[in-house]
């Protein structure tokens, strides 16, 4: 029997993850510029959520106040090959980790989340997301697509706008069941912009990676701001890091398709000196193509590397990816929208059948909805071979493989599959509870089919990141939803006023939506 006493739990204390201390970001850009180190911006506070009560199944239920509690009676889909799916099981969360999954666990002294009508799955993992432009998600139009849109607005983004956009993206992630993400930060205009993004991530309590990229645009003859990458590593990722080991640092480099060779090699050198993992775009079209075979020759591909898009890679490139053991991040909505040279289906099936680790990503909110359910259902629908193509003899994607892409494969890509990505005792409690009795989910039949084929964000009842409840009974509880939404609305409104012309808002005083 587990009691509410740490001495009574068989867990190795050195493996426990605790929530970071943090305080609210100073939204005034002028104040931001004057603040020195990252750790000075964060003060010790309680890691407990505010007491809240929600209605669930027509009954009042309380939200667990800390990161030790019991999830009772869920249908557990573990995504761990050693742990079979269980139609009814309890999950003990202790100090932010999964302590036990059993048919019945004594809940004496514990707060309980009732999950009898829910499916428990690992938190989704996104491996490539440009968070900074999330407030632009509804701004593309028929005469201005994603890339021109960025160039219209990027010069008008102040650090506070980066903060607002990142918080909005992280709020949407929590709402959608994404608990770990890789921020491909390719708009590092100033150190203040970078700190604003890092602050938003620290406050969210989520896990993942901050992949420091170049400012947008950066000339092909100019090396990315390596000195500031070094500063960020020193100030944000030292022993006193506010991320408490839940977020690591990476670099998003441009590579030979976007830079001169001397610049490209200097950035590779910086990667090696800093000892950080790399994420790199390798092309959604031939005009953006980067050869993974060349990257391997240059010594940049290894098991820690994530390559993105990759839908114009050759068979030699795919062989290089597989041999190096690196991962590929597919953003299916982007791939379908941007595949001007075709090839998405062929690349995806060939890579899966050749043993490449495929993961999922949003890419940008302006290109894709923030929903791993959408990504999974679309990926599954396209994951079948075509006659008279090189995919004809390949195997089609299974529901299980698609679920892997959204969970454990993402953890493998980020090098944290020993920490998250599956519901495994000892791992971080990154858990999503999906309502199985909603109209679109019944009758359920095969649970993995239901998750990929039928489930939507609307079915997400509870989201837990490192044991902290971020969403419960369908409502956000671990973030200040009202403040984040209002800040994002105001930020876009002001950005549109700064951009002017036909981008200017119709309302003169304040945003309505």
C-alpha positions in Angstrom: 0.0 0.0 0.0 1.3 3.5 -0.9 0.9 6.2 1.7 1.5 9.9 1.3 5.0 9.5 2.6 8.1 9.4 0.3 9.8 6.9 2.5 7.0 4.4 1.6 7.7 4.5 -2.2 10.2 2.3 -3.9 11.7 4.9 -6.2 15.3 6.0 -6.7 15.4 9.5 -5.3 18.2 10.6 -7.8 15.8 10.0 -10.7 13.0 12.2 -9.4 12.2 15.3 -11.4 10.8 18.3 -9.5 9.0 21.3 -11.0 11.1 24.4 -11.5 10.6 27.6 -9.5 9.5 30.5 -11.7 7.7 33.8 -11.7 5.8 35.8 -14.3 7.7 37.3 -17.2 8.1 41.1 -17.3 6.1 41.9 -20.4 7.4 45.4 -20.9 10.1 45.2 -23.6 12.1 48.1 -22.1 12.3 46.3 -18.8 13.3 43.0 -20.5 16.3 44.6 -22.2 17.7 45.7 -18.9 17.5 42.3 -17.1 20.8 40.5 -16.8 21.0 36.7 -16.2 18.2 34.2 -16.8 18.3 32.8 -13.3 17.8 36.2 -11.8 14.4 36.4 -13.5 13.0 33.4 -11.7 12.1 33.5 -8.0 11.3 30.6 -5.7 7.6 29.9 -5.6 5.4 26.9 -4.7 5.2 24.3 -7.5 1.6 23.6 -6.6 -1.3 24.6 -8.8 -4.0 26.7 -7.2 -6.9 24.7 -5.7 -9.6 24.3 -8.3 -12.8 22.4 -8.7 -14.2 21.2 -12.0 -17.4 19.4 -13.1 -16.8 15.9 -14.5 -19.6 13.4 -15.2 -22.0 15.9 -13.6 -20.0 15.7 -10.3 -17.7 18.2 -8.7 -14.1 17.0 -8.7 -10.9 18.6 -7.4 -7.7 19.1 -9.3 -4.7 17.5 -7.6 -2.6 20.2 -6.0 0.8 18.6 -6.3 2.5 16.0 -8.4 1.6 12.9 -6.3 -1.9 11.3 -6.9 -3.6 8.3 -8.4 -5.3 8.0 -11.8 -8.0 5.3 -11.4 -9.5 2.9 -13.9 -8.1 4.2 -17.2 -7.7 2.1 -20.4 -3.9 2.3 -20.6 -2.2 2.5 -23.9 1.5 2.4 -22.8 3.5 2.7 -26.1 6.0 0.5 -24.3 6.7 -2.8 -26.1 7.1 -4.5 -22.8 3.9 -3.2 -21.3 0.7 -4.4 -23.1 -2.4 -2.2 -23.3 -4.7 -2.7 -20.3 -8.4 -2.1 -20.5 -8.6 -1.2 -16.9 -5.7 0.0 -14.7 -4.6 2.5 -12.1 -1.6 4.7 -12.6 0.3 6.0 -9.5 2.0 9.3 -10.1 4.6 10.0 -7.4 6.7 13.2 -7.3 6.1 13.8 -11.0 7.0 10.3 -12.1 5.0 7.1 -12.9 5.6 4.9 -9.9 3.3 2.0 -10.8 0.7 0.8 -13.3 -1.5 -2.0 -11.9 -5.0 -3.4 -12.0 -5.8 -1.9 -8.6 -3.7 0.4 -6.4 -4.7 1.4 -2.8 -5.4 5.1 -3.0 -5.4 5.7 0.8 -4.2 9.2 1.5 -4.0 10.1 -2.2 -5.9 12.5 -4.3 -7.6 10.6 -7.2 -8.3 11.4 -10.8 -11.2 9.2 -11.9 -10.5 7.9 -15.4 -13.0 5.0 -15.8 -14.3 6.4 -19.1 -10.9 7.5 -20.4 -7.9 6.3 -22.4 -4.5 7.1 -20.9 -1.8 7.7 -23.4 1.7 9.2 -23.2 1.9 13.0 -23.7 2.4 13.8 -27.4 5.9 14.9 -28.5 6.5 17.5 -31.2 10.0 17.6 -32.7 9.9 20.8 -34.8 7.8 23.8 -34.1 8.5 27.5 -34.8 6.7 28.9 -31.8 7.6 32.6 -32.4 5.0 33.1 -35.2 2.1 31.3 -33.5 0.1 34.5 -33.2 0.1 34.7 -37.0 -1.8 31.4 -37.3 -4.9 32.9 -38.9 -3.1 35.6 -41.0 -2.2 33.6 -44.2 -4.5 34.6 -47.1 -4.9 33.8 -50.8 -2.3 36.3 -51.9 0.1 35.9 -49.0 1.3 32.4 -47.9 3.4 31.4 -45.0 6.9 32.5 -46.1 5.9 36.0 -47.4 3.8 36.4 -44.4 6.7 35.9 -42.1 8.7 38.6 -43.9 5.9 41.1 -43.6 5.7 40.8 -39.8 9.1 39.6 -38.5 10.6 43.1 -38.4 7.7 44.2 -36.2 8.1 41.5 -33.5 9.4 42.9 -30.2 10.6 40.6 -27.4 7.1 40.9 -25.7 5.6 39.6 -29.0 7.8 36.6 -28.9 6.8 36.0 -25.3 3.1 36.3 -26.2 3.4 34.0 -29.2 5.3 31.3 -27.3 2.9 31.4 -24.4 0.0 31.0 -26.9 1.7 28.1 -28.6 2.4 26.4 -25.2 -1.2 27.0 -24.1 -2.4 25.3 -27.3 0.0 22.5 -26.8 -1.3 21.8 -23.3 -4.9 22.0 -24.6 -4.1 19.5 -27.3 -2.1 17.0 -25.2 1.4 17.9 -26.4 3.7 17.8 -23.3 7.1 17.9 -24.9 8.3 20.0 -27.9 11.3 21.2 -29.8 11.2 24.9 -30.3 13.0 25.4 -33.7 13.8 29.1 -32.9 14.7 30.6 -36.2 13.9 34.3 -35.4 16.6 35.0 -32.8 16.6 38.7 -33.6 18.2 39.8 -30.4 19.2 38.2 -27.1 16.1 39.8 -25.6 13.9 37.9 -28.1 15.6 34.7 -27.2 15.2 35.2 -23.4 11.5 36.0 -23.9 11.0 32.6 -25.6 13.0 30.8 -22.9 11.1 32.5 -20.2 7.8 31.3 -21.7 9.0 27.8 -21.8 10.3 27.8 -18.2 7.0 29.1 -17.0 5.0 26.5 -18.8 6.4 23.5 -17.0 6.7 21.5 -20.2 9.6 19.5 -21.4 11.6 19.5 -24.6 14.4 21.5 -26.3 15.2 25.0 -27.3 17.0 24.8 -30.6 18.7 28.1 -31.1 18.7 29.2 -34.7 19.7 32.2 -36.8 17.8 35.5 -36.9 15.4 35.7 -39.9 16.6 36.6 -42.4 20.4 36.1 -42.1 22.7 36.5 -45.1 24.2 33.3 -46.4 27.7 34.8 -45.7 26.9 35.5 -42.0 27.5 33.0 -39.2 24.6 32.6 -36.7 25.1 34.3 -33.3 27.3 31.7 -31.7 28.4 33.9 -28.9 24.8 34.3 -27.8 24.2 30.5 -28.0 27.1 30.2 -25.6 25.5 32.8 -23.3 22.2 31.0 -23.3 23.9 27.7 -22.5 25.7 29.4 -19.6 22.8 31.4 -18.2 19.8 29.1 -18.8 21.2 25.5 -18.8 23.7 25.5 -16.0 23.3 23.6 -12.7 20.8 26.2 -11.5 18.7 26.0 -14.6 15.0 26.9 -14.2 14.2 24.0 -16.4 15.3 21.4 -13.8 16.5 19.0 -16.5 13.2 19.0 -18.4 14.5 21.1 -21.3 17.8 21.0 -23.1 19.6 23.2 -25.6 20.2 22.5 -29.2 21.1 24.3 -32.4 19.1 24.8 -35.5 21.6 25.3 -38.3 20.9 26.3 -41.9 23.3 24.0 -43.7 24.7 24.0 -47.3 21.4 24.9 -49.0 21.3 28.3 -47.2 24.9 29.2 -46.4 28.3 29.4 -48.0 30.5 26.4 -47.1 32.8 28.4 -44.8 29.8 29.6 -42.8 28.3 26.1 -42.7 31.5 24.5 -41.5 31.9 27.2 -38.8 28.4 26.4 -37.5 29.2 22.7 -37.4 32.4 23.5 -35.4 30.3 25.5 -32.9 27.9 22.5 -32.6 30.9 20.3 -31.7 32.4 22.7 -29.3 29.2 23.3 -27.4 28.3 19.6 -27.5 24.6 20.2 -28.4 22.3 18.3 -30.7 21.3 19.6 -34.1 18.0 20.1 -36.0 18.1 21.1 -39.7 15.7 21.6 -42.5 16.6 19.4 -45.4 13.9 20.4 -47.9 10.2 20.2 -48.6 11.0 21.1 -52.3 13.9 20.7 -54.6 14.8 24.4 -54.3 15.2 23.9 -50.6 17.0 20.6 -50.8 19.9 19.7 -48.6 21.5 16.3 -49.1 21.6 14.1 -46.0 24.4 12.1 -47.7 26.4 15.3 -47.8 25.6 16.1 -44.2 26.8 12.6 -43.2 30.1 13.2 -45.1 30.5 16.5 -43.3 30.1 14.6 -40.0 26.8 16.2 -38.9 24.5 13.2 -38.9 24.4 11.1 -35.8 21.8 9.6 -33.5 21.2 13.1 -31.9 20.4 14.8 -35.2 16.9 15.6 -36.3 16.3 16.4 -40.0 13.1 18.1 -41.0 10.8 17.6 -44.0 13.1 15.5 -46.2 10.5 14.8 -48.9 13.0 15.3 -51.7 15.7 13.1 -50.4 17.3 10.5 -52.6 17.8 6.8 -51.8 21.4 7.6 -51.0 20.2 10.3 -48.6 17.8 7.9 -46.9 20.6 5.3 -46.5 22.7 8.0 -44.8 19.9 8.8 -42.4 19.4 5.2 -41.5 23.1 4.4 -41.2 23.7 7.4 -39.0 20.7 6.6 -36.8 19.3 10.1 -36.9 15.6 10.9 -36.9 13.3 12.7 -39.3 10.5 15.0 -38.3 7.5 15.0 -40.6 5.0 17.9 -40.5 2.3 16.3 -42.5 0.2 19.4 -43.1 3.3 21.3 -44.2 4.5 18.5 -46.4 1.2 18.3 -48.2 1.0 22.1 -48.6 4.6 22.7 -49.6 5.4 19.6 -51.6 5.6 21.4 -54.9 7.8 18.6 -56.3 5.7 15.8 -54.9 7.0 12.8 -53.1 5.6 12.9 -49.6 4.0 9.5 -49.6 6.9 7.8 -51.2 9.5 9.3 -48.8 7.4 8.5 -45.7 6.8 4.9 -46.7 10.4 4.3 -47.8 11.8 5.8 -44.7 9.6 3.7 -42.4 10.4 0.5 -44.3 14.1 1.4 -44.3 14.2 1.8 -40.5 14.3 5.6 -40.1 12.9 6.9 -36.9 10.0 9.1 -38.0 8.4 11.6 -35.6 5.6 14.3 -36.0 5.6 18.0 -35.8 3.3 21.0 -36.1 6.0 23.1 -37.9 4.0 26.4 -37.6 0.5 27.2 -36.4 0.2 29.2 -39.7 0.7 26.0 -41.6 -1.0 23.4 -39.4 -3.6 23.1 -36.7 -2.2 22.4 -33.3 -3.4 18.8 -33.1 -1.5 15.5 -33.1 -4.8 13.8 -33.7 -5.1 15.6 -37.1 -1.5 14.8 -37.8 -2.0 11.1 -37.0 -5.2 10.6 -38.9 -3.8 12.4 -42.0 -0.5 10.4 -41.8 -2.4 7.1 -41.6 -4.7 8.1 -44.5 -1.7 8.8 -46.7 0.4 5.9 -45.4 -0.6 3.3 -48.1 1.5 2.2 -51.2 0.7 3.3 -54.7 0.6 1.1 -57.7 3.3 1.8 -60.4 5.5 3.6 -57.9 8.5 2.7 -55.8 6.1 2.1 -52.9 4.1 -0.6 -54.5 5.7 -3.5 -52.6 6.0 -1.6 -49.3 3.9 -2.2 -46.2 1.2 0.3 -45.3 1.4 2.2 -42.0 -0.4 0.7 -39.1 -2.4 2.6 -36.4 0.3 1.6 -33.9 3.1 2.9 -36.1 1.4 6.3 -36.4 0.9 6.4 -32.6 4.6 5.7 -32.2 5.4 8.7 -34.5 3.5 11.0 -32.1 4.9 9.6 -28.9 7.9 7.3 -28.3 9.5 8.1 -31.7 9.5 11.8 -30.8 11.2 10.9 -27.5 13.8 8.9 -29.4 14.4 11.8 -31.7 15.1 14.1 -28.8 17.2 11.5 -27.0 14.9 11.2 -24.0 13.1 7.9 -24.6 14.4 6.7 -21.2 12.5 9.7 -19.6 9.3 10.0 -21.5 7.3 8.9 -24.6 5.6 5.9 -23.0 3.7 5.1 -19.9 6.5 3.2 -18.1 7.1 3.1 -14.4 10.1 5.3 -13.6 9.5 7.7 -16.5 8.2 11.2 -16.2 4.5 11.5 -15.7 3.6 13.0 -19.1 0.1 11.6 -19.5 -3.0 12.5 -21.5 -6.5 11.3 -20.7 -8.8 11.0 -23.7 -12.5 10.7 -23.1 -13.7 7.4 -24.7 -17.4 7.9 -24.2 -17.8 11.0 -26.3 -20.1 10.8 -29.4 -17.3 10.6 -31.9 -15.4 7.9 -29.9 -18.2 5.3 -29.4 -18.5 2.5 -30.0 -14.7 2.2 -29.5 -13.8 -1.2 -30.9 -10.0 -1.2 -31.2 -8.5 1.4 -28.9 -5.5 2.4 -31.1 -7.8 2.7 -34.1 -10.1 5.0 -32.1 -7.1 7.2 -31.1 -5.8 7.7 -34.6 -9.0 7.5 -36.7 -11.6 9.2 -34.5 -10.1 11.2 -31.6 -9.8 15.0 -31.7 -8.5 17.6 -29.4 -12.1 18.1 -28.2 -11.8 14.6 -26.5 -8.7 15.6 -24.4 -9.9 15.7 -20.8 -6.7 15.8 -18.8 -3.1 16.7 -19.7 -0.2 16.1 -17.3 3.4 17.2 -17.8 6.0 15.9 -15.3 3.1 15.3 -12.9 1.7 18.8 -13.0 -1.9 18.9 -14.2 -2.2 21.4 -17.0 -5.7 20.6 -18.1 -8.5 18.8 -16.2 -12.1 18.1 -17.0 -11.5 19.7 -20.4 -10.3 23.0 -19.0 -6.9 24.6 -18.6 -5.9 24.7 -15.0 -2.1 24.9 -15.0 -1.7 28.1 -17.0 -3.4 31.5 -16.9 -5.5 31.0 -20.0 -7.3 34.3 -19.9 -4.1 36.3 -19.6 -2.3 34.3 -22.3 -5.2 34.7 -24.7 -5.6 38.4 -24.1 -1.9 39.0 -24.4 -1.8 37.1 -27.8 -4.8 39.1 -29.1 -3.2 42.4 -28.1 0.2 41.4 -29.6 -1.3 40.5 -33.0 -3.4 43.6 -33.0 -0.3 45.8 -32.3 1.7 43.9 -34.9 -0.9 44.5 -37.5 -1.0 48.2 -36.7 2.8 48.4 -37.0 2.7 46.6 -40.3 0.1 49.0 -41.6 -1.5 49.1 -45.0 -4.0 46.4 -45.7 -2.6 44.4 -42.8 -3.9 47.0 -40.3 -6.9 45.9 -38.1 -10.3 47.2 -38.8 -11.0 48.0 -35.1 -9.2 51.1 -34.1 -9.0 50.6 -30.3 -8.8 47.0 -29.3 -9.0 43.4 -30.6 -12.3 41.7 -30.5 -11.1 38.1 -31.1 
